[in-house]
Amino acid sequence: MATFQAGLGRMLNGNLVIYDSVTIENDSSVGAVERAKSWASTVEQHDESWLQVVYNGKAVASLKPGEF
């Protein structure tokens, strides 16, 4: 089992600024992204929110508004 971080954020001056996040335990990055999408659907989102999933300090997915 691996530990991933998922965050919702908005772009500010070219940087993604996270406003809400969750820790996800999953066996694969694909599974973690699916769980992150499910989590994001339960969170009140700001306009133009991005969803980013990180493992070991590196983004494994960055989904633009409308992609999740």
N, CA, C, O and CB atoms as a CASP TS submission, in Angstrom:
PFRMAT TS
TARGET T0000
AUTHOR 0000-0000-0000
METHOD Language model
MODEL 1
PARENT N/A
ATOM      1  N   MET     1       0.841  -1.176   0.000  1.00  0.00           N
ATOM      2  CA  MET     1       0.000   0.000   0.000  1.00  0.00           C
ATOM      3  C   MET     1       0.887   1.240   0.000  1.00  0.00           C
ATOM      4  O   MET     1       1.849   1.318   0.764  1.00  0.00           O
ATOM      5  CB  MET     1      -0.957  -0.003   1.216  1.00  0.00           C
ATOM      6  N   ALA     2       0.571   2.195  -0.843  1.00  0.00           N
ATOM      7  CA  ALA     2       1.334   3.432  -0.943  1.00  0.00           C
ATOM      8  C   ALA     2       0.480   4.601  -0.460  1.00  0.00           C
ATOM      9  O   ALA     2      -0.749   4.540  -0.490  1.00  0.00           O
ATOM     10  CB  ALA     2       1.813   3.668  -2.396  1.00  0.00           C
ATOM     11  N   THR     3       1.143   5.662  -0.017  1.00  0.00           N
ATOM     12  CA  THR     3       0.456   6.857   0.469  1.00  0.00           C
ATOM     13  C   THR     3       0.558   7.974  -0.556  1.00  0.00           C
ATOM     14  O   THR     3       1.654   8.362  -0.958  1.00  0.00           O
ATOM     15  CB  THR     3       1.040   7.313   1.817  1.00  0.00           C
ATOM     16  N   PHE     4      -0.579   8.480  -0.969  1.00  0.00           N
ATOM     17  CA  PHE     4      -0.691   9.576  -1.928  1.00  0.00           C
ATOM     18  C   PHE     4      -1.335  10.768  -1.235  1.00  0.00           C
ATOM     19  O   PHE     4      -2.056  10.610  -0.249  1.00  0.00           O
ATOM     20  CB  PHE     4      -1.515   9.149  -3.183  1.00  0.00           C
ATOM     21  N   GLN     5      -1.071  11.952  -1.754  1.00  0.00           N
ATOM     22  CA  GLN     5      -1.747  13.170  -1.314  1.00  0.00           C
ATOM     23  C   GLN     5      -2.554  13.688  -2.499  1.00  0.00           C
ATOM     24  O   GLN     5      -2.038  13.790  -3.611  1.00  0.00           O
ATOM     25  CB  GLN     5      -0.721  14.255  -0.793  1.00  0.00           C
ATOM     26  N   ALA     6      -3.811  14.011  -2.258  1.00  0.00           N
ATOM     27  CA  ALA     6      -4.644  14.623  -3.288  1.00  0.00           C
ATOM     28  C   ALA     6      -5.024  16.010  -2.805  1.00  0.00           C
ATOM     29  O   ALA     6      -5.343  16.204  -1.633  1.00  0.00           O
ATOM     30  CB  ALA     6      -5.917  13.758  -3.596  1.00  0.00           C
ATOM     31  N   GLY     7      -4.987  16.967  -3.711  1.00  0.00           N
ATOM     32  CA  GLY     7      -5.330  18.329  -3.336  1.00  0.00           C
ATOM     33  C   GLY     7      -6.135  19.040  -4.394  1.00  0.00           C
ATOM     34  O   GLY     7      -5.930  18.837  -5.591  1.00  0.00           O
ATOM     35  N   LEU     8      -7.048  19.871  -3.949  1.00  0.00           N
ATOM     36  CA  LEU     8      -7.774  20.777  -4.831  1.00  0.00           C
ATOM     37  C   LEU     8      -7.132  22.142  -4.701  1.00  0.00           C
ATOM     38  O   LEU     8      -6.844  22.598  -3.594  1.00  0.00           O
ATOM     39  CB  LEU     8      -9.304  20.829  -4.487  1.00  0.00           C
ATOM     40  N   GLY     9      -6.910  22.785  -5.817  1.00  0.00           N
ATOM     41  CA  GLY     9      -6.264  24.083  -5.766  1.00  0.00           C
ATOM     42  C   GLY     9      -6.650  24.964  -6.934  1.00  0.00           C
ATOM     43  O   GLY     9      -7.332  24.539  -7.867  1.00  0.00           O
ATOM     44  N   ARG    10      -6.196  26.202  -6.858  1.00  0.00           N
ATOM     45  CA  ARG    10      -6.421  27.165  -7.929  1.00  0.00           C
ATOM     46  C   ARG    10      -5.069  27.716  -8.373  1.00  0.00           C
ATOM     47  O   ARG    10      -4.131  27.820  -7.582  1.00  0.00           O
ATOM     48  CB  ARG    10      -7.374  28.318  -7.467  1.00  0.00           C
ATOM     49  N   MET    11      -4.992  28.059  -9.639  1.00  0.00           N
ATOM     50  CA  MET    11      -3.764  28.638 -10.170  1.00  0.00           C
ATOM     51  C   MET    11      -3.675  30.102  -9.750  1.00  0.00           C
ATOM     52  O   MET    11      -4.626  30.867  -9.913  1.00  0.00           O
ATOM     53  CB  MET    11      -3.709  28.503 -11.716  1.00  0.00           C
ATOM     54  N   LEU    12      -2.518  30.476  -9.207  1.00  0.00           N
ATOM     55  CA  LEU    12      -2.263  31.850  -8.793  1.00  0.00           C
ATOM     56  C   LEU    12      -0.842  32.204  -9.219  1.00  0.00           C
ATOM     57  O   LEU    12       0.124  31.631  -8.716  1.00  0.00           O
ATOM     58  CB  LEU    12      -2.459  32.033  -7.242  1.00  0.00           C
ATOM     59  N   ASN    13      -0.723  33.130 -10.129  1.00  0.00           N
ATOM     60  CA  ASN    13       0.585  33.550 -10.653  1.00  0.00           C
ATOM     61  C   ASN    13       1.405  32.367 -11.173  1.00  0.00           C
ATOM     62  O   ASN    13       2.617  32.303 -10.965  1.00  0.00           O
ATOM     63  CB  ASN    13       1.373  34.281  -9.567  1.00  0.00           C
ATOM     64  N   GLY    14       0.735  31.438 -11.847  1.00  0.00           N
ATOM     65  CA  GLY    14       1.420  30.295 -12.437  1.00  0.00           C
ATOM     66  C   GLY    14       1.704  29.140 -11.496  1.00  0.00           C
ATOM     67  O   GLY    14       2.314  28.151 -11.902  1.00  0.00           O
ATOM     68  N   ASN    15       1.269  29.247 -10.238  1.00  0.00           N
ATOM     69  CA  ASN    15       1.483  28.182  -9.259  1.00  0.00           C
ATOM     70  C   ASN    15       0.151  27.650  -8.771  1.00  0.00           C
ATOM     71  O   ASN    15      -0.821  28.396  -8.649  1.00  0.00           O
ATOM     72  CB  ASN    15       2.325  28.685  -8.072  1.00  0.00           C
ATOM     73  N   LEU    16       0.111  26.358  -8.493  1.00  0.00           N
ATOM     74  CA  LEU    16      -1.093  25.744  -7.947  1.00  0.00           C
ATOM     75  C   LEU    16      -1.093  25.937  -6.435  1.00  0.00           C
ATOM     76  O   LEU    16      -0.191  25.470  -5.739  1.00  0.00           O
ATOM     77  CB  LEU    16      -1.175  24.230  -8.318  1.00  0.00           C
ATOM     78  N   VAL    17      -2.108  26.626  -5.939  1.00  0.00           N
ATOM     79  CA  VAL    17      -2.245  26.897  -4.506  1.00  0.00           C
ATOM     80  C   VAL    17      -3.370  25.999  -3.978  1.00  0.00           C
ATOM     81  O   VAL    17      -4.541  26.185  -4.311  1.00  0.00           O
ATOM     82  CB  VAL    17      -2.548  28.434  -4.228  1.00  0.00           C
ATOM     83  N   ILE    18      -2.992  25.035  -3.159  1.00  0.00           N
ATOM     84  CA  ILE    18      -3.941  24.045  -2.634  1.00  0.00           C
ATOM     85  C   ILE    18      -4.798  24.663  -1.538  1.00  0.00           C
ATOM     86  O   ILE    18      -4.279  25.324  -0.639  1.00  0.00           O
ATOM     87  CB  ILE    18      -3.197  22.806  -2.093  1.00  0.00           C
ATOM     88  N   TYR    19      -6.114  24.448  -1.611  1.00  0.00           N
ATOM     89  CA  TYR    19      -7.005  24.940  -0.564  1.00  0.00           C
ATOM     90  C   TYR    19      -7.677  23.820   0.224  1.00  0.00           C
ATOM     91  O   TYR    19      -8.277  24.083   1.266  1.00  0.00           O
ATOM     92  CB  TYR    19      -8.057  25.827  -1.170  1.00  0.00           C
ATOM     93  N   ASP    20      -7.590  22.573  -0.250  1.00  0.00           N
ATOM     94  CA  ASP    20      -8.117  21.430   0.497  1.00  0.00           C
ATOM     95  C   ASP    20      -7.362  20.192   0.048  1.00  0.00           C
ATOM     96  O   ASP    20      -7.003  20.076  -1.123  1.00  0.00           O
ATOM     97  CB  ASP    20      -9.662  21.260   0.282  1.00  0.00           C
ATOM     98  N   SER    21      -7.117  19.261   0.970  1.00  0.00           N
ATOM     99  CA  SER    21      -6.348  18.064   0.612  1.00  0.00           C
ATOM    100  C   SER    21      -6.769  16.876   1.464  1.00  0.00           C
ATOM    101  O   SER    21      -7.436  17.018   2.489  1.00  0.00           O
ATOM    102  CB  SER    21      -4.841  18.320   0.775  1.00  0.00           C
ATOM    103  N   VAL    22      -6.352  15.693   0.999  1.00  0.00           N
ATOM    104  CA  VAL    22      -6.656  14.446   1.695  1.00  0.00           C
ATOM    105  C   VAL    22      -5.509  13.464   1.436  1.00  0.00           C
ATOM    106  O   VAL    22      -4.856  13.518   0.394  1.00  0.00           O
ATOM    107  CB  VAL    22      -8.035  13.851   1.224  1.00  0.00           C
ATOM    108  N   THR    23      -5.276  12.569   2.395  1.00  0.00           N
ATOM    109  CA  THR    23      -4.306  11.486   2.228  1.00  0.00           C
ATOM    110  C   THR    23      -5.054  10.243   1.755  1.00  0.00           C
ATOM    111  O   THR    23      -6.109   9.901   2.290  1.00  0.00           O
ATOM    112  CB  THR    23      -3.528  11.203   3.564  1.00  0.00           C
ATOM    113  N   ILE    24      -4.503   9.574   0.751  1.00  0.00           N
ATOM    114  CA  ILE    24      -5.129   8.388   0.155  1.00  0.00           C
ATOM    115  C   ILE    24      -4.146   7.238   0.203  1.00  0.00           C
ATOM    116  O   ILE    24      -3.001   7.380  -0.227  1.00  0.00           O
ATOM    117  CB  ILE    24      -5.583   8.659  -1.308  1.00  0.00           C
ATOM    118  N   GLU    25      -4.576   6.108   0.718  1.00  0.00           N
ATOM    119  CA  GLU    25      -3.798   4.872   0.695  1.00  0.00           C
ATOM    120  C   GLU    25      -4.312   4.022  -0.465  1.00  0.00           C
ATOM    121  O   GLU    25      -5.508   3.739  -0.539  1.00  0.00           O
ATOM    122  CB  GLU    25      -3.902   4.095   2.065  1.00  0.00           C
ATOM    123  N   ASN    26      -3.423   3.612  -1.371  1.00  0.00           N
ATOM    124  CA  ASN    26      -3.838   2.791  -2.499  1.00  0.00           C
ATOM    125  C   ASN    26      -2.640   2.018  -3.022  1.00  0.00           C
ATOM    126  O   ASN    26      -1.492   2.375  -2.755  1.00  0.00           O
ATOM    127  CB  ASN    26      -4.464   3.656  -3.618  1.00  0.00           C
ATOM    128  N   ASP    27      -2.919   0.949  -3.774  1.00  0.00           N
ATOM    129  CA  ASP    27      -1.864   0.111  -4.337  1.00  0.00           C
ATOM    130  C   ASP    27      -1.246   0.687  -5.609  1.00  0.00           C
ATOM    131  O   ASP    27      -0.125   0.330  -5.973  1.00  0.00           O
ATOM    132  CB  ASP    27      -2.408  -1.256  -4.626  1.00  0.00           C
ATOM    133  N   SER    28      -1.979   1.582  -6.289  1.00  0.00           N
ATOM    134  CA  SER    28      -1.474   2.112  -7.560  1.00  0.00           C
ATOM    135  C   SER    28      -1.862   3.574  -7.724  1.00  0.00           C
ATOM    136  O   SER    28      -2.782   4.067  -7.072  1.00  0.00           O
ATOM    137  CB  SER    28      -2.008   1.286  -8.744  1.00  0.00           C
ATOM    138  N   SER    29      -1.147   4.252  -8.605  1.00  0.00           N
ATOM    139  CA  SER    29      -1.473   5.655  -8.867  1.00  0.00           C
ATOM    140  C   SER    29      -2.814   5.776  -9.586  1.00  0.00           C
ATOM    141  O   SER    29      -3.547   6.740  -9.370  1.00  0.00           O
ATOM    142  CB  SER    29      -0.363   6.319  -9.699  1.00  0.00           C
ATOM    143  N   VAL    30      -3.136   4.813 -10.432  1.00  0.00           N
ATOM    144  CA  VAL    30      -4.428   4.837 -11.132  1.00  0.00           C
ATOM    145  C   VAL    30      -5.565   4.757 -10.119  1.00  0.00           C
ATOM    146  O   VAL    30      -6.533   5.512 -10.209  1.00  0.00           O
ATOM    147  CB  VAL    30      -4.528   3.668 -12.153  1.00  0.00           C
ATOM    148  N   GLY    31      -5.451   3.854  -9.167  1.00  0.00           N
ATOM    149  CA  GLY    31      -6.465   3.729  -8.124  1.00  0.00           C
ATOM    150  C   GLY    31      -6.543   4.967  -7.254  1.00  0.00           C
ATOM    151  O   GLY    31      -7.630   5.385  -6.854  1.00  0.00           O
ATOM    152  N   ALA    32      -5.391   5.554  -6.960  1.00  0.00           N
ATOM    153  CA  ALA    32      -5.360   6.764  -6.136  1.00  0.00           C
ATOM    154  C   ALA    32      -6.038   7.924  -6.854  1.00  0.00           C
ATOM    155  O   ALA    32      -6.747   8.708  -6.225  1.00  0.00           O
ATOM    156  CB  ALA    32      -3.912   7.137  -5.779  1.00  0.00           C
ATOM    157  N   VAL    33      -5.831   8.042  -8.151  1.00  0.00           N
ATOM    158  CA  VAL    33      -6.465   9.116  -8.920  1.00  0.00           C
ATOM    159  C   VAL    33      -7.984   8.931  -8.910  1.00  0.00           C
ATOM    160  O   VAL    33      -8.726   9.901  -8.752  1.00  0.00           O
ATOM    161  CB  VAL    33      -5.927   9.141 -10.382  1.00  0.00           C
ATOM    162  N   GLU    34      -8.444   7.701  -9.077  1.00  0.00           N
ATOM    163  CA  GLU    34      -9.886   7.445  -9.044  1.00  0.00           C
ATOM    164  C   GLU    34     -10.476   7.793  -7.681  1.00  0.00           C
ATOM    165  O   GLU    34     -11.553   8.385  -7.603  1.00  0.00           O
ATOM    166  CB  GLU    34     -10.177   5.979  -9.381  1.00  0.00           C
ATOM    167  N   ARG    35      -9.777   7.429  -6.609  1.00  0.00           N
ATOM    168  CA  ARG    35     -10.255   7.777  -5.262  1.00  0.00           C
ATOM    169  C   ARG    35     -10.214   9.279  -5.046  1.00  0.00           C
ATOM    170  O   ARG    35     -11.086   9.828  -4.372  1.00  0.00           O
ATOM    171  CB  ARG    35      -9.415   7.068  -4.187  1.00  0.00           C
ATOM    172  N   ALA    36      -9.212   9.958  -5.607  1.00  0.00           N
ATOM    173  CA  ALA    36      -9.121  11.415  -5.493  1.00  0.00           C
ATOM    174  C   ALA    36     -10.293  12.085  -6.214  1.00  0.00           C
ATOM    175  O   ALA    36     -10.856  13.060  -5.716  1.00  0.00           O
ATOM    176  CB  ALA    36      -7.780  11.920  -6.069  1.00  0.00           C
ATOM    177  N   LYS    37     -10.653  11.566  -7.372  1.00  0.00           N
ATOM    178  CA  LYS    37     -11.809  12.107  -8.096  1.00  0.00           C
ATOM    179  C   LYS    37     -13.081  11.956  -7.270  1.00  0.00           C
ATOM    180  O   LYS    37     -13.897  12.875  -7.197  1.00  0.00           O
ATOM    181  CB  LYS    37     -11.974  11.404  -9.456  1.00  0.00           C
ATOM    182  N   SER    38     -13.244  10.788  -6.650  1.00  0.00           N
ATOM    183  CA  SER    38     -14.419  10.558  -5.802  1.00  0.00           C
ATOM    184  C   SER    38     -14.431  11.529  -4.633  1.00  0.00           C
ATOM    185  O   SER    38     -15.469  12.111  -4.317  1.00  0.00           O
ATOM    186  CB  SER    38     -14.443   9.109  -5.285  1.00  0.00           C
ATOM    187  N   TRP    39     -13.281  11.707  -3.989  1.00  0.00           N
ATOM    188  CA  TRP    39     -13.182  12.645  -2.875  1.00  0.00           C
ATOM    189  C   TRP    39     -13.517  14.059  -3.340  1.00  0.00           C
ATOM    190  O   TRP    39     -14.272  14.763  -2.670  1.00  0.00           O
ATOM    191  CB  TRP    39     -11.773  12.604  -2.255  1.00  0.00           C
ATOM    192  N   ALA    40     -12.967  14.486  -4.477  1.00  0.00           N
ATOM    193  CA  ALA    40     -13.174  15.850  -4.978  1.00  0.00           C
ATOM    194  C   ALA    40     -14.650  16.127  -5.233  1.00  0.00           C
ATOM    195  O   ALA    40     -15.108  17.259  -5.084  1.00  0.00           O
ATOM    196  CB  ALA    40     -12.370  16.076  -6.265  1.00  0.00           C
ATOM    197  N   SER    41     -15.389  15.097  -5.616  1.00  0.00           N
ATOM    198  CA  SER    41     -16.816  15.303  -5.895  1.00  0.00           C
ATOM    199  C   SER    41     -17.611  15.592  -4.621  1.00  0.00           C
ATOM    200  O   SER    41     -18.752  16.050  -4.698  1.00  0.00           O
ATOM    201  CB  SER    41     -17.396  14.074  -6.598  1.00  0.00           C
ATOM    202  N   THR    42     -17.023  15.330  -3.451  1.00  0.00           N
ATOM    203  CA  THR    42     -17.722  15.577  -2.185  1.00  0.00           C
ATOM    204  C   THR    42     -17.326  16.902  -1.543  1.00  0.00           C
ATOM    205  O   THR    42     -17.894  17.292  -0.523  1.00  0.00           O
ATOM    206  CB  THR    42     -17.449  14.446  -1.215  1.00  0.00           C
ATOM    207  N   VAL    43     -16.358  17.591  -2.131  1.00  0.00           N
ATOM    208  CA  VAL    43     -15.817  18.831  -1.560  1.00  0.00           C
ATOM    209  C   VAL    43     -16.377  20.029  -2.318  1.00  0.00           C
ATOM    210  O   VAL    43     -16.479  19.999  -3.545  1.00  0.00           O
ATOM    211  CB  VAL    43     -14.261  18.836  -1.608  1.00  0.00           C
ATOM    212  N   GLU    44     -16.739  21.079  -1.593  1.00  0.00           N
ATOM    213  CA  GLU    44     -17.163  22.303  -2.254  1.00  0.00           C
ATOM    214  C   GLU    44     -15.956  22.896  -2.978  1.00  0.00           C
ATOM    215  O   GLU    44     -14.927  23.187  -2.367  1.00  0.00           O
ATOM    216  CB  GLU    44     -17.770  23.321  -1.231  1.00  0.00           C
ATOM    217  N   GLN    45     -16.103  23.068  -4.280  1.00  0.00           N
ATOM    218  CA  GLN    45     -14.984  23.528  -5.095  1.00  0.00           C
ATOM    219  C   GLN    45     -15.144  24.983  -5.491  1.00  0.00           C
ATOM    220  O   GLN    45     -16.256  25.474  -5.684  1.00  0.00           O
ATOM    221  CB  GLN    45     -14.847  22.667  -6.336  1.00  0.00           C
ATOM    222  N   HIS    46     -14.020  25.659  -5.608  1.00  0.00           N
ATOM    223  CA  HIS    46     -13.993  27.015  -6.131  1.00  0.00           C
ATOM    224  C   HIS    46     -14.014  26.939  -7.659  1.00  0.00           C
ATOM    225  O   HIS    46     -13.709  25.900  -8.244  1.00  0.00           O
ATOM    226  CB  HIS    46     -12.736  27.796  -5.618  1.00  0.00           C
ATOM    227  N   ASP    47     -14.373  28.035  -8.281  1.00  0.00           N
ATOM    228  CA  ASP    47     -14.320  28.074  -9.747  1.00  0.00           C
ATOM    229  C   ASP    47     -12.898  27.798 -10.213  1.00  0.00           C
ATOM    230  O   ASP    47     -11.932  28.246  -9.596  1.00  0.00           O
ATOM    231  CB  ASP    47     -14.811  29.447 -10.286  1.00  0.00           C
ATOM    232  N   GLU    48     -12.783  27.071 -11.286  1.00  0.00           N
ATOM    233  CA  GLU    48     -11.490  26.777 -11.896  1.00  0.00           C
ATOM    234  C   GLU    48     -10.543  25.972 -10.995  1.00  0.00           C
ATOM    235  O   GLU    48      -9.329  26.175 -11.022  1.00  0.00           O
ATOM    236  CB  GLU    48     -10.828  28.061 -12.284  1.00  0.00           C
ATOM    237  N   SER    49     -11.108  25.063 -10.202  1.00  0.00           N
ATOM    238  CA  SER    49     -10.286  24.205  -9.338  1.00  0.00           C
ATOM    239  C   SER    49      -9.567  23.140 -10.158  1.00  0.00           C
ATOM    240  O   SER    49     -10.115  22.594 -11.115  1.00  0.00           O
ATOM    241  CB  SER    49     -11.154  23.540  -8.254  1.00  0.00           C
ATOM    242  N   TRP    50      -8.338  22.860  -9.764  1.00  0.00           N
ATOM    243  CA  TRP    50      -7.531  21.770 -10.313  1.00  0.00           C
ATOM    244  C   TRP    50      -7.448  20.676  -9.257  1.00  0.00           C
ATOM    245  O   TRP    50      -7.512  20.956  -8.060  1.00  0.00           O
ATOM    246  CB  TRP    50      -6.098  22.264 -10.736  1.00  0.00           C
ATOM    247  N   LEU    51      -7.304  19.426  -9.704  1.00  0.00           N
ATOM    248  CA  LEU    51      -7.078  18.304  -8.799  1.00  0.00           C
ATOM    249  C   LEU    51      -5.690  17.751  -9.079  1.00  0.00           C
ATOM    250  O   LEU    51      -5.371  17.390 -10.212  1.00  0.00           O
ATOM    251  CB  LEU    51      -8.174  17.197  -8.969  1.00  0.00           C
ATOM    252  N   GLN    52      -4.865  17.687  -8.037  1.00  0.00           N
ATOM    253  CA  GLN    52      -3.516  17.154  -8.196  1.00  0.00           C
ATOM    254  C   GLN    52      -3.319  16.001  -7.221  1.00  0.00           C
ATOM    255  O   GLN    52      -3.689  16.091  -6.050  1.00  0.00           O
ATOM    256  CB  GLN    52      -2.446  18.259  -7.968  1.00  0.00           C
ATOM    257  N   VAL    53      -2.729  14.914  -7.719  1.00  0.00           N
ATOM    258  CA  VAL    53      -2.409  13.746  -6.900  1.00  0.00           C
ATOM    259  C   VAL    53      -0.891  13.600  -6.890  1.00  0.00           C
ATOM    260  O   VAL    53      -0.248  13.583  -7.940  1.00  0.00           O
ATOM    261  CB  VAL    53      -3.112  12.439  -7.445  1.00  0.00           C
ATOM    262  N   VAL    54      -0.327  13.495  -5.682  1.00  0.00           N
ATOM    263  CA  VAL    54       1.129  13.476  -5.504  1.00  0.00           C
ATOM    264  C   VAL    54       1.548  12.198  -4.793  1.00  0.00           C
ATOM    265  O   VAL    54       0.896  11.748  -3.851  1.00  0.00           O
ATOM    266  CB  VAL    54       1.605  14.717  -4.708  1.00  0.00           C
ATOM    267  N   TYR    55       2.657  11.621  -5.267  1.00  0.00           N
ATOM    268  CA  TYR    55       3.270  10.462  -4.617  1.00  0.00           C
ATOM    269  C   TYR    55       4.765  10.729  -4.492  1.00  0.00           C
ATOM    270  O   TYR    55       5.436  11.033  -5.478  1.00  0.00           O
ATOM    271  CB  TYR    55       2.996   9.138  -5.420  1.00  0.00           C
ATOM    272  N   ASN    56       5.267  10.615  -3.295  1.00  0.00           N
ATOM    273  CA  ASN    56       6.700  10.768  -3.060  1.00  0.00           C
ATOM    274  C   ASN    56       7.224  12.118  -3.567  1.00  0.00           C
ATOM    275  O   ASN    56       8.336  12.207  -4.087  1.00  0.00           O
ATOM    276  CB  ASN    56       7.460   9.631  -3.733  1.00  0.00           C
ATOM    277  N   GLY    57       6.406  13.161  -3.408  1.00  0.00           N
ATOM    278  CA  GLY    57       6.828  14.502  -3.797  1.00  0.00           C
ATOM    279  C   GLY    57       6.653  14.857  -5.254  1.00  0.00           C
ATOM    280  O   GLY    57       6.964  15.980  -5.653  1.00  0.00           O
ATOM    281  N   LYS    58       6.160  13.924  -6.070  1.00  0.00           N
ATOM    282  CA  LYS    58       5.978  14.178  -7.497  1.00  0.00           C
ATOM    283  C   LYS    58       4.518  13.999  -7.880  1.00  0.00           C
ATOM    284  O   LYS    58       3.850  13.075  -7.416  1.00  0.00           O
ATOM    285  CB  LYS    58       6.870  13.244  -8.336  1.00  0.00           C
ATOM    286  N   ALA    59       4.033  14.888  -8.725  1.00  0.00           N
ATOM    287  CA  ALA    59       2.654  14.783  -9.196  1.00  0.00           C
ATOM    288  C   ALA    59       2.509  13.573 -10.121  1.00  0.00           C
ATOM    289  O   ALA    59       3.268  13.422 -11.078  1.00  0.00           O
ATOM    290  CB  ALA    59       2.225  16.081  -9.927  1.00  0.00           C
ATOM    291  N   VAL    60       1.539  12.720  -9.831  1.00  0.00           N
ATOM    292  CA  VAL    60       1.234  11.594 -10.713  1.00  0.00           C
ATOM    293  C   VAL    60       0.027  11.925 -11.576  1.00  0.00           C
ATOM    294  O   VAL    60      -0.237  11.236 -12.561  1.00  0.00           O
ATOM    295  CB  VAL    60       0.977  10.309  -9.896  1.00  0.00           C
ATOM    296  N   ALA    61      -0.716  12.985 -11.213  1.00  0.00           N
ATOM    297  CA  ALA    61      -1.838  13.459 -12.016  1.00  0.00           C
ATOM    298  C   ALA    61      -2.126  14.906 -11.664  1.00  0.00           C
ATOM    299  O   ALA    61      -2.134  15.283 -10.492  1.00  0.00           O
ATOM    300  CB  ALA    61      -3.093  12.581 -11.795  1.00  0.00           C
ATOM    301  N   SER    62      -2.362  15.709 -12.684  1.00  0.00           N
ATOM    302  CA  SER    62      -2.831  17.080 -12.518  1.00  0.00           C
ATOM    303  C   SER    62      -3.988  17.250 -13.486  1.00  0.00           C
ATOM    304  O   SER    62      -3.796  17.298 -14.701  1.00  0.00           O
ATOM    305  CB  SER    62      -1.682  18.143 -12.777  1.00  0.00           C
ATOM    306  N   LEU    63      -5.176  17.339 -12.940  1.00  0.00           N
ATOM    307  CA  LEU    63      -6.381  17.384 -13.768  1.00  0.00           C
ATOM    308  C   LEU    63      -6.950  18.795 -13.786  1.00  0.00           C
ATOM    309  O   LEU    63      -7.208  19.398 -12.744  1.00  0.00           O
ATOM    310  CB  LEU    63      -7.439  16.385 -13.252  1.00  0.00           C
ATOM    311  N   LYS    64      -7.138  19.307 -15.002  1.00  0.00           N
ATOM    312  CA  LYS    64      -7.673  20.644 -15.195  1.00  0.00           C
ATOM    313  C   LYS    64      -9.161  20.674 -14.850  1.00  0.00           C
ATOM    314  O   LYS    64      -9.806  19.627 -14.786  1.00  0.00           O
ATOM    315  CB  LYS    64      -7.445  21.111 -16.642  1.00  0.00           C
ATOM    316  N   PRO    65      -9.707  21.873 -14.627  1.00  0.00           N
ATOM    317  CA  PRO    65     -11.146  21.981 -14.398  1.00  0.00           C
ATOM    318  C   PRO    65     -11.905  21.293 -15.530  1.00  0.00           C
ATOM    319  O   PRO    65     -11.581  21.472 -16.704  1.00  0.00           O
ATOM    320  CB  PRO    65     -11.574  23.466 -14.280  1.00  0.00           C
ATOM    321  N   GLY    66     -12.902  20.516 -15.172  1.00  0.00           N
ATOM    322  CA  GLY    66     -13.693  19.784 -16.167  1.00  0.00           C
ATOM    323  C   GLY    66     -13.172  18.386 -16.466  1.00  0.00           C
ATOM    324  O   GLY    66     -13.855  17.609 -17.133  1.00  0.00           O
ATOM    325  N   GLU    67     -11.982  18.052 -15.991  1.00  0.00           N
ATOM    326  CA  GLU    67     -11.415  16.714 -16.251  1.00  0.00           C
ATOM    327  C   GLU    67     -11.685  15.733 -15.118  1.00  0.00           C
ATOM    328  O   GLU    67     -11.323  14.560 -15.213  1.00  0.00           O
ATOM    329  CB  GLU    67      -9.917  16.818 -16.476  1.00  0.00           C
ATOM    330  N   PHE    68     -12.316  16.205 -14.051  1.00  0.00           N
ATOM    331  CA  PHE    68     -12.586  15.286 -12.930  1.00  0.00           C
ATOM    332  C   PHE    68     -13.961  15.468 -12.394  1.00  0.00           C
ATOM    333  O   PHE    68     -14.353  14.778 -11.453  1.00  0.00           O
ATOM    334  CB  PHE    68     -11.589  15.480 -11.819  1.00  0.00           C
TER
END
